[in-house]
Amino acid sequence: MKHYQHFINGQQTSPSNGEQIEVVDPSSGEVFASIARGNASDVQIAIVAAQNAFEGSWRKFTAAERGRLLQALGRAILAHQDELATLEMRDCGKPWKQANNDVIACARYFEFYGGAAPVFHGETIPYADGYSVLTWREPYGVTGHIIPWNYPMQIYGRSVAAALAVGNCSVVKPAEDACLSLLRITELAHELGFPAGVVNIVTGYGKEAGAALVQSPGTQHISFTGSAATGAWVSAAAAQRHCPVTMELGGKGPNVVFADADWERALPSLVNAIIQNAGQTCSAGSRVLVEKSLYPELVKALSQRFSALVAAAGQADRDLGPVIRASQQARIQEYLGLAPELIAAQGSIDASAPKGGFYIKPTLLKDVPITHRLAQEEIFGPVLCVSAFADENEAVKLANGTEFGLVAGVWTRDVGRAMRMAKAVQAGQVYVNNYGAAGGIELPFGGYKASGHGREKGFEGLYGFSQLKTVSIAHH
Ligand code: NAD
């Protein structure tokens, strides 16, 4: 069994308390490795390493040189695709195809932000005669990145690559359930020539290592991706020392299907939007809202699809894998127990799936009232709620009827309606006649309402990891 360490200042580093946390394979429930249980002193050591790199070696790199290194890391990630996908499949229970998609997406973030680094710049402002005014986009210094377990590689890619591109140095705290691929990628970065300390990983629990990263005066920016409840705690703690935060939180994404839509074309997207990653996606399409006249036909078609879905071990590469851990499995079962009478269809668990794995039958719930907990709360499992609406007004009301506002889909052939809906829906991303659960490296992403604030992904992501300085020069 392998015992993983932190990765600090360019090397494997043992936890100062000598403690490890067991790593469980969600497909089988078996312990197969352990990670270091980081505490505040480990976090402090990593922050000092990042500060030294920021004030020393990393500062000497031009934007073009930083960009070249980031792109090289993108290529190295692809060159190690098999190894990284295998780690991710084992660590998170992801089906093989999804694990590979995550590796490719992570590589794309490093390529994208590597290319963007030298073209990200300030402006000159026409102010008054005898003055030149310009703006600089400067790094914060040490950025802290707190990452959840559902898409470790993608979220590491989108936030760390953007932070490094603008010249920050980073300390990353991955989720305790999903660290292995990130430790390997960070090691690869240093093998390629990233100076020691530019990116560091401290593994461990949120309340220990994560909280220390948020509270330390040594981090000048925190990017948090996780649940709304933890996000509120992180925001409050960071506010005590006026540390800026980006909050990428949960969602309850609606797919709104009008009767005029090409719904047969929509069908695979509606299913995939919730089945991908076993429903453990912040931007999952976890609700389908259907115009009344189409409702019976669409529920029938969705039921047929759901009945045919199969959950199996990651290696079997079926429709979906297990969920991340036993407590998550129990939580989803509890939600399903709230209203068994609403179950319209359920898929199956493959006979070959190991008995100790954390599997959930993909489940379709129909006629779910908007006020029901099932329609309001993020279940974070392969559970789709379907409800009917009478007209466009009611569609908007239902789509906006939760505390969340991350991603929404609108399906219609009427361009005017599509534009009205896109305007009326409160969400950071609106897809018309498509749906991008966790998609789009180039597309700015982030929440309205309780889904968070700040934006990552795309060129926009660079703004969040930099601060603007205005310089006014008088020459009269
Ligand atoms: P979580 O909030 O429990 O944990 C997220 C991370 O925060 C983990 O690394 C955890 O160790 C750490 N953490 C926990 N307590 C902490 C504390 N007190 N201080 C600092 N860090 C702490 O969330 P989760 O269960 O790991 O992830 C699922 C949630 O993440 C869902 O709500 C999902 O929607 C959300 N999510 C959002 C996005 C997005 O981009 N908007 C992407 C993926 C997941």
Boltz pocket constraint, residues with backbone or C-beta under 6 A from the ligand:
constraints:
  - pocket:
      binder: B
      contacts: [[A, 146], [A, 147], [A, 148], [A, 149], [A, 150], [A, 151], [A, 155], [A, 173], [A, 174], [A, 175], [A, 176], [A, 204], [A, 205], [A, 206], [A, 207], [A, 209], [A, 210], [A, 211], [A, 212], [A, 214], [A, 225], [A, 226], [A, 227], [A, 228], [A, 230], [A, 231], [A, 233], [A, 234], [A, 247], [A, 248], [A, 249], [A, 250], [A, 251], [A, 281], [A, 282], [A, 283], [A, 378], [A, 380], [A, 406], [A, 451], [A, 452]]
      max_distance: 6.0
